Amino acid sequence: MTEQSARTASGSATPGNGRVPAAGRRRGPVVYWGAFGLACLILQAVVFTRWIVGGDAHAHSSGDYTIPHTMKVVTHIGQVGAGLLFLVLAAVCRRECRTQGRITLNTAVFIGFCFSFWSNPYVSQFHYAAGNNRYDLNVDTWGPYLPGWRGDTPAVESFLMEIAYPVMLLWIIIALAVVRLCAARRPLWSRRRTLALTIVVMLVCEPLLTGVYQRLGGFAYPRALPGNLTFFEGRWYQLPITSTLAVVGFFIAPVLAMAVHAEPGREAHLFRSTDRLPRRTRPWSRLLAGIGFMNVCTLGFQVTMALASLISHPIDLPSWWDRPTG
């Protein structure tokens, strides 16, 4: 047995009861990310509790806008489709966990997305920068209860906007499929080269995926960037290039990098040192680490879009996309 394998064996050995002696415990990424994930859960629990106690946890008035009948039908299709996709992704994650006997990276990311939508109002910190479909299932925003939020009210948060976060696991699954295809067709390529090509592919695919979700009533961007940096500028389904860059840069690339650079037989960076924790806490630590990590990624996306709104200009939107006026 080599020195390296000896260290590995000694590092993973645990008593029969699953406990790790105190002397053998070591802090690592899973502990730090898990602690941050727990802090995020506590903070959002406080935010939503204050929102409910404050009497704002209800649907906004359905008045002062009109929406074509066709768009009503499309919105219902979008709601049902997003809900079904959510359930399918949840089932895929559950099957992965049962097959591998542990919480997988996809599952941690999915659960992390589920507990990161709470900070979505930060996108409109400076301007109305992300439009909700007001015909969609919606509630008055909890933005005023977020720390440091200074956006305008009234405002709403819709089902299709918020569920877009966990549904975005599909984007990551597609990216991982591209990685596997590269590995099969170009086995001699380095990890860095495979990662770079996959990111380029996703930069092309992401506007198409997001565009479909937008057309189904998912959300709209009410502000356009200068210099022709907005696809379909002036249309309600326009897409600023900062959205594509932020989605790929904050959601897809970090998860992809962890998956690509995880050596065979080793954990992804997010889960490092899991084997040094008591056995019964490992699933929870992995889930909390996913929550902490995806909250950072989501906040990075939101800050990027909020800052981009400072150099953008508003466009005229149909009334069902406009921010409520009263």
Helices and strands as residue ranges (DSSP letters): H 3-12, G 22-24, H 29-53, H 69-100, H 105-114, G 117-124, E 138-140, G 143-145, E 156-158, H 159-162, H 164-167, H 169-185, H 191-215, E 223-224, E 230-231, E 239-240, H 241-246, I 247-252, H 253-261, G 269-271, G 274-276, G 279-281, H 282-309, E 313-314
